[in-house]
Amino acid sequence: MGYKILTKCPVCNSKLKVTKLRCSCCNTIIENEFELSKFAYLSAEQLEFVEVFLRSRGNIKDVEKEMGISYPTVRSKLDDVILALGYSLNKKPKISNKEVLDMLEKGEISPEAALKAIKEGELLE
């Protein structure tokens, strides 16, 4: 009977490394320090979310429906997984009204984009 691999130390909660592999057919044993996938360190809840997200092909409405959660909760769970995998969240930088007006004056953005940026406080691409 196989057990789920432990990825966190039960004493200090740091990441564990695999150091021994055994073939279940011929019993060959290989010892070394092996890296686990980033996904191995996700919690059970995070893995469940990733599975639902992938099955839904990234369609947030489908994730909402299947998990019975709201749009903001889906976004929050997605952000949590992104951070757990070691990536940063690329939040759009805030932009001042003066910067927006300067860009509009130079013709770098359309009047519609300028209005939207002023209303929302960020410049959308």
Accessible surface in RSA format (square Angstrom, percent):
REM  Atomic radii and reference values for relative SASA: ProtOr
REM  Chains: A
REM  Algorithm: Lee & Richards
REM  Probe-radius: 1.40
REM  Slices: 20
REM RES _ NUM      All-atoms   Total-Side   Main-Chain    Non-polar    All polar
REM                ABS   REL    ABS   REL    ABS   REL    ABS   REL    ABS   REL
RES MET A   1   198.48 102.8 117.24  77.6  81.25 193.4  95.17  80.9 103.32 136.9
RES GLY A   2    74.68  92.1   0.00   N/A  74.68  92.1  39.67 108.9  35.01  78.4
RES TYR A   3   181.12  84.6 150.10  85.4  31.02  80.7 115.73  87.0  65.39  80.6
RES LYS A   4   144.28  70.4 115.34  70.8  28.93  68.9 104.73  94.3  39.55  42.1
RES ILE A   5    86.53  49.2  73.24  54.6  13.29  32.0  79.97  57.6   6.56  17.8
RES LEU A   6   122.98  68.5 113.89  81.5   9.09  22.9 115.83  81.3   7.16  19.3
RES THR A   7    16.70  11.9  13.48  13.7   3.21   7.7   0.30   0.4  16.40  24.8
RES LYS A   8    82.95  40.5  75.84  46.5   7.11  16.9  42.23  38.0  40.72  43.4
RES CYS A   9    23.81  18.0  20.95  23.4   2.86   6.7   1.48   3.7  22.33  24.1
RES PRO A  10   116.82  85.1  73.83  67.3  42.99 156.3  86.13  71.1  30.69 190.7
RES VAL A  11   141.06  92.8 106.79  96.7  34.27  82.6 112.13  97.4  28.94  78.5
RES CYS A  12    85.22  64.5  55.27  61.6  29.95  70.4  41.43 105.0  43.79  47.2
RES ASN A  13   102.04  70.4  93.67  90.5   8.37  20.2  26.49  63.8  75.55  73.0
RES SER A  14    59.75  50.5  50.91  67.9   8.84  20.4  45.51  96.9  14.24  19.9
RES LYS A  15   124.03  60.5 103.06  63.2  20.96  49.9  57.53  51.8  66.49  70.8
RES LEU A  16    58.45  32.5  56.79  40.6   1.65   4.2  58.45  41.0   0.00   0.0
RES LYS A  17    96.80  47.2  74.42  45.7  22.39  53.3  54.46  49.0  42.35  45.1
RES VAL A  18    24.51  16.1  19.86  18.0   4.66  11.2  24.51  21.3   0.00   0.0
RES THR A  19    78.08  55.5  74.05  75.1   4.03   9.6  45.04  60.5  33.04  49.9
RES LYS A  20   117.42  57.3  99.14  60.8  18.27  43.5  47.79  43.0  69.63  74.2
RES LEU A  21    82.11  45.7  78.90  56.4   3.21   8.1  82.11  57.7   0.00   0.0
RES ARG A  22   142.25  59.7 110.33  56.2  31.92  76.0  36.35  49.7 105.89  64.2
RES CYS A  23    52.64  39.8  40.47  45.1  12.17  28.6  22.89  58.0  29.75  32.1
RES SER A  24   105.05  88.8  75.44 100.7  29.61  68.2  40.78  86.8  64.27  90.0
RES CYS A  25   118.93  90.0  86.07  96.0  32.86  77.2  30.45  77.1  88.48  95.4
RES CYS A  26    83.76  63.4  54.66  61.0  29.11  68.4  43.01 109.0  40.75  43.9
RES ASN A  27    91.38  63.0  80.68  78.0  10.70  25.8  20.98  50.5  70.40  68.0
RES THR A  28    73.18  52.1  63.29  64.2   9.90  23.6  51.64  69.4  21.54  32.6
RES ILE A  29    86.52  49.2  58.74  43.8  27.78  67.0  58.74  42.3  27.78  75.4
RES ILE A  30    94.73  53.9  91.70  68.3   3.03   7.3  94.73  68.2   0.00   0.0
RES GLU A  31   123.03  70.6  95.20  72.0  27.83  66.3  26.50  51.2  96.53  78.8
RES ASN A  32   101.33  69.9  85.45  82.6  15.88  38.2  16.90  40.7  84.43  81.6
RES GLU A  33   109.70  63.0  87.78  66.4  21.92  52.2  22.58  43.7  87.12  71.1
RES PHE A  34    54.58  27.3  51.88  32.1   2.70   7.0  54.36  33.0   0.22   0.6
RES GLU A  35   137.30  78.8 108.15  81.8  29.15  69.4  59.60 115.3  77.70  63.4
RES LEU A  36    41.04  22.9  24.46  17.5  16.57  41.7  26.81  18.8  14.23  38.3
RES SER A  37    64.94  54.9  45.75  61.1  19.19  44.2  50.09 106.7  14.84  20.8
RES LYS A  38   102.57  50.0  94.72  58.1   7.86  18.7  77.39  69.7  25.18  26.8
RES PHE A  39    97.46  48.8  96.62  59.8   0.84   2.2  96.88  58.7   0.58   1.7
RES ALA A  40    26.39  24.3  12.50  19.3  13.89  31.6  24.07  33.9   2.31   6.1
RES TYR A  41    39.31  18.4  23.62  13.4  15.70  40.8  15.24  11.5  24.07  29.7
RES LEU A  42     6.12   3.4   0.60   0.4   5.52  13.9   0.62   0.4   5.51  14.8
RES SER A  43    57.60  48.7  44.85  59.9  12.75  29.4  51.95 110.6   5.65   7.9
RES ALA A  44    76.96  70.8  63.09  97.4  13.88  31.6  65.60  92.4  11.36  30.1
RES GLU A  45   103.31  59.3  97.57  73.8   5.75  13.7  39.32  76.1  63.99  52.2
RES GLN A  46    25.93  14.5  24.26  17.7   1.67   4.0   7.90  16.8  18.03  13.7
RES LEU A  47    47.73  26.6  47.73  34.1   0.00   0.0  47.73  33.5   0.00   0.0
RES GLU A  48    96.67  55.5  92.74  70.2   3.93   9.4  31.48  60.9  65.18  53.2
RES PHE A  49     2.63   1.3   2.63   1.6   0.00   0.0   2.63   1.6   0.00   0.0
RES VAL A  50    20.58  13.5  19.96  18.1   0.61   1.5  20.58  17.9   0.00   0.0
RES GLU A  51    98.52  56.6  95.45  72.2   3.07   7.3  30.98  59.9  67.54  55.1
RES VAL A  52     5.96   3.9   5.96   5.4   0.00   0.0   5.96   5.2   0.00   0.0
RES PHE A  53    44.58  22.3  44.58  27.6   0.00   0.0  44.58  27.0   0.00   0.0
RES LEU A  54   120.98  67.4 109.27  78.2  11.71  29.4 109.93  77.2  11.05  29.7
RES ARG A  55   149.58  62.8 116.57  59.4  33.02  78.6  79.75 109.0  69.83  42.3
RES SER A  56    13.04  11.0   2.63   3.5  10.41  24.0   7.50  16.0   5.54   7.8
RES ARG A  57   219.17  92.0 183.58  93.6  35.59  84.7  72.84  99.5 146.33  88.7
RES GLY A  58    30.39  37.5   0.00   N/A  30.39  37.5  12.29  33.7  18.10  40.5
RES ASN A  59    70.07  48.3  61.88  59.8   8.19  19.7  17.39  41.9  52.68  50.9
RES ILE A  60    38.26  21.8  34.13  25.4   4.13  10.0  34.13  24.6   4.13  11.2
RES LYS A  61   150.71  73.5 147.31  90.4   3.40   8.1  98.70  88.8  52.00  55.4
RES ASP A  62    61.53  43.1  58.99  58.7   2.54   6.0  13.11  30.9  48.42  48.3
RES VAL A  63     0.00   0.0   0.00   0.0   0.00   0.0   0.00   0.0   0.00   0.0
RES GLU A  64    33.66  19.3  31.31  23.7   2.34   5.6   9.01  17.4  24.64  20.1
RES LYS A  65   169.46  82.7 143.08  87.8  26.38  62.8 100.79  90.7  68.67  73.2
RES GLU A  66    95.83  55.0  60.92  46.1  34.92  83.1  39.17  75.8  56.66  46.3
RES MET A  67    45.49  23.6  16.27  10.8  29.23  69.6  24.19  20.6  21.30  28.2
RES GLY A  68    66.59  82.1   0.00   N/A  66.59  82.1  35.18  96.6  31.40  70.3
RES ILE A  69    41.35  23.5  27.14  20.2  14.21  34.2  35.42  25.5   5.93  16.1
RES SER A  70    57.02  48.2  46.73  62.4  10.29  23.7  44.78  95.3  12.24  17.2
RES TYR A  71   103.16  48.2 101.73  57.9   1.43   3.7  79.32  59.6  23.84  29.4
RES PRO A  72    91.86  66.9  82.87  75.5   8.99  32.7  87.41  72.2   4.44  27.6
RES THR A  73    50.58  36.0  47.30  48.0   3.27   7.8  26.47  35.6  24.11  36.4
RES VAL A  74     0.00   0.0   0.00   0.0   0.00   0.0   0.00   0.0   0.00   0.0
RES ARG A  75   101.11  42.5 101.11  51.5   0.00   0.0  19.51  26.7  81.60  49.5
RES SER A  76    68.13  57.6  60.15  80.3   7.98  18.4  27.81  59.2  40.32  56.5
RES LYS A  77    42.99  21.0  40.90  25.1   2.09   5.0  27.01  24.3  15.99  17.0
RES LEU A  78    38.29  21.3  38.29  27.4   0.00   0.0  38.29  26.9   0.00   0.0
RES ASP A  79    29.23  20.5  29.23  29.1   0.00   0.0   7.77  18.3  21.46  21.4
RES ASP A  80    70.78  49.6  67.03  66.7   3.76   8.9  17.85  42.0  52.94  52.8
RES VAL A  81     7.68   5.1   7.68   6.9   0.00   0.0   7.68   6.7   0.00   0.0
RES ILE A  82    51.75  29.4  51.58  38.4   0.17   0.4  51.75  37.3   0.00   0.0
RES LEU A  83    96.61  53.8  82.43  59.0  14.18  35.7  82.51  57.9  14.10  38.0
RES ALA A  84    46.61  42.9  13.45  20.8  33.16  75.4  26.01  36.6  20.59  54.6
RES LEU A  85    21.26  11.8  17.19  12.3   4.07  10.2  18.75  13.2   2.51   6.8
RES GLY A  86    66.96  82.6   0.00   N/A  66.96  82.6  34.14  93.7  32.82  73.5
RES TYR A  87   119.98  56.0 113.07  64.3   6.91  18.0  85.42  64.2  34.56  42.6
RES SER A  88    83.92  70.9  66.67  89.0  17.24  39.7  45.43  96.7  38.49  53.9
RES LEU A  89    52.23  29.1  31.70  22.7  20.52  51.6  33.51  23.5  18.72  50.4
RES ASN A  90   142.42  98.2 108.36 104.7  34.06  82.0  36.55  88.0 105.87 102.3
RES LYS A  91   146.31  71.4 123.22  75.6  23.09  55.0  89.59  80.6  56.72  60.4
RES LYS A  92    93.93  45.8  79.47  48.8  14.46  34.4  51.95  46.8  41.98  44.7
RES PRO A  93   110.19  80.3  97.58  89.0  12.60  45.8 108.06  89.2   2.13  13.2
RES LYS A  94   155.17  75.7 129.23  79.3  25.94  61.8  97.71  88.0  57.45  61.2
RES ILE A  95    28.43  16.2  19.23  14.3   9.20  22.2  20.96  15.1   7.47  20.3
RES SER A  96    56.73  47.9  44.25  59.1  12.47  28.7  49.33 105.0   7.40  10.4
RES ASN A  97    82.44  56.8  77.86  75.2   4.58  11.0  20.65  49.7  61.79  59.7
RES LYS A  98   144.38  70.4 138.98  85.3   5.40  12.9 113.00 101.7  31.38  33.4
RES GLU A  99    88.51  50.8  86.52  65.5   1.99   4.7  32.90  63.6  55.61  45.4
RES VAL A 100     0.07   0.0   0.07   0.1   0.00   0.0   0.07   0.1   0.00   0.0
RES LEU A 101    94.94  52.9  91.28  65.3   3.66   9.2  91.62  64.3   3.32   8.9
RES ASP A 102    51.64  36.2  50.57  50.3   1.06   2.5  12.49  29.4  39.15  39.0
RES MET A 103    45.32  23.5  45.31  30.0   0.00   0.0  38.22  32.5   7.09   9.4
RES LEU A 104    58.85  32.8  49.75  35.6   9.10  22.9  49.75  34.9   9.10  24.5
RES GLU A 105   157.32  90.3 121.32  91.8  36.00  85.7  46.92  90.8 110.40  90.1
RES LYS A 106   149.26  72.8 112.68  69.1  36.58  87.1  71.32  64.2  77.95  83.0
RES GLY A 107    62.44  77.0   0.00   N/A  62.44  77.0  30.91  84.8  31.53  70.6
RES GLU A 108   106.29  61.0  70.54  53.4  35.74  85.1  37.32  72.2  68.97  56.3
RES ILE A 109    26.97  15.3  14.31  10.7  12.66  30.5  22.78  16.4   4.19  11.4
RES SER A 110    51.84  43.8  40.21  53.7  11.63  26.8  37.97  80.9  13.87  19.4
RES PRO A 111    82.18  59.9  81.13  74.0   1.05   3.8  81.60  67.4   0.58   3.6
RES GLU A 112   124.50  71.5 117.97  89.3   6.53  15.5  67.18 129.9  57.33  46.8
RES ALA A 113    33.18  30.5  24.02  37.1   9.16  20.8  31.09  43.8   2.08   5.5
RES ALA A 114     2.86   2.6   2.86   4.4   0.00   0.0   2.86   4.0   0.00   0.0
RES LEU A 115   109.27  60.9 108.97  78.0   0.30   0.8 109.00  76.5   0.27   0.7
RES LYS A 116    98.51  48.1  95.63  58.7   2.88   6.9  45.99  41.4  52.52  55.9
RES ALA A 117     1.24   1.1   0.16   0.2   1.08   2.5   0.35   0.5   0.89   2.3
RES ILE A 118    63.63  36.2  49.18  36.6  14.46  34.8  49.24  35.5  14.39  39.0
RES LYS A 119   170.46  83.2 131.52  80.7  38.94  92.7  84.79  76.3  85.67  91.3
RES GLU A 120    86.26  49.5  64.69  48.9  21.57  51.4  36.30  70.2  49.96  40.8
RES GLY A 121    23.20  28.6   0.00   N/A  23.20  28.6  22.18  60.9   1.02   2.3
RES GLU A 122    39.93  22.9  39.87  30.2   0.06   0.1   2.84   5.5  37.09  30.3
RES LEU A 123    42.75  23.8  34.20  24.5   8.55  21.5  34.20  24.0   8.55  23.0
RES LEU A 124    55.90  31.1  41.18  29.5  14.72  37.0  41.18  28.9  14.72  39.6
RES GLU A 125   204.01 117.1 131.39  99.4  72.62 172.9  83.83 162.2 120.18  98.1
END  Absolute sums over single chains surface
CHAIN  1 A     9848.1       7909.4       1938.7       5699.5       4148.5
END  Absolute sums over all chains
TOTAL          9848.1       7909.4       1938.7       5699.5       4148.5
